[in-house]
């Protein structure tokens, strides 16, 4: 029997509606038109998951979720909602928060290496076509085969130059490397650098264990990514979150069914993930969403319209909160009908009609029961959040960052030897060493031969260390 003290009260109709912790990794959907209450629903879920010891990741796309780090205060609207729902024991509280920011301004730095991103996701980030993506994959393969680490943008630029200049010698083993494709990729990297890519692709790379922490009271950390600036580049935003999700899949062990998830990942503005995605990428996204559940990770997609989510992914989202949709156009009406059909019917409710009548803070709710079956849809009021609604001051944010569990851990960039340094050294040596006299190659001395043997052995070992992990078969990334 489910322990109600661990259950997450999200809304009330004629009865309380709980998200069961053991079902939170079966994924979910929060949908509704702008201004209907999706952000508050997300906050309610996040702080309640944190309360029972489940870490959370969410992207703050509007800059108003940081208030979860402070206790809320009574307002007339909140007091009225508490009274409507008979929440006699309601109390305000804060949640433990870690702030992250790709741009290193309003959170701890988030970094990854080029190798971790992998050629498929990097190709999406750069907007490459199929031919250009193939050239990028070849460049990654050449780096792997030589044991050259791809850590930052200058490493990838150096590899592209090396591959382009030696295209003839690589053709037999790797295929054609088009100079035009190399040029396009290089220009894409310049544009990416201008968007902050030089800061994101660096070390120390994010340690995902830092997402999975609890505080001294056993509450899960709420990891908040400052994403309002990142959202100005929709492809960068969606690819970054997809990379995070795929890294969780790759690195976390199989855990089977758990009493509660290891992490719940909220993917806000989810429609950007699927916009313009080709079929191969959609299939890989679906694969990650399906399999990451076995790693103890729940994924909630937050979007305006259920039609934003492909059917093959939508079918995996067992927990649903549907806020109001408008039906002003034929497409809007189609959306309303489609949303209504995703719920288990309630004979007492005209779901399609109700979706257009919902007021702010009201939703159609259906959660999975203890056996994993969808509950009958209910029209319900969302519970008020226990934390502050809205942003916090820069001073409050700075204080939380100063006292966070990862304070100082990612501050200083590390630039260890990788492909750029190796290729630069090779070019310098080639420039200063005179050609052998008499047209013949001088034999190696005993010391030179021994040194080359050591280098070959080290290179072989390094090559084994940088081989792709399991996601090499999915997104091409590897640690």
Secondary structure, DSSP 8 states (H G I E B T S, - for coil): ---TTTSEEEEESSSEEEE-GGGGGG-EEEE--TTSSHHHHHHHHHHHHHHTT-EEEEEESSS--GGGGSB----HHHHHHHHHTT-TT-------EEEEETTSSSSEE--B-HHHHHHHHHHHHHT--HHHHHHHHHHHHHHHHHT----SHHHHHHHHHHHHHTHHHHHHHH----HHHHHHHHHHHHHHIIIIIHHHB-BS---GGGGS-B-TTS-B-EEEEE-TTGGGSHHHHHHHHHHHHHHHHHHS----S-SS-SEEEEEESTHHHHTT--HHHHHHHHHHHHHHGGGTEEEEEEES-GGGS-HHHHTT--EEEE-----SSHHHHHHHHHHHHTSB--TT--HHHHHTT--TTEEEEE-B-TTS-B-B-EEEEE---SB-SS---HHHHHHHHHTSTTTTTSSS-B--S-HHHHHHHHHHHHHHS---GGGS-----HHHHHHHHHHHHHHHHHHHHTS--GGGGTTS---
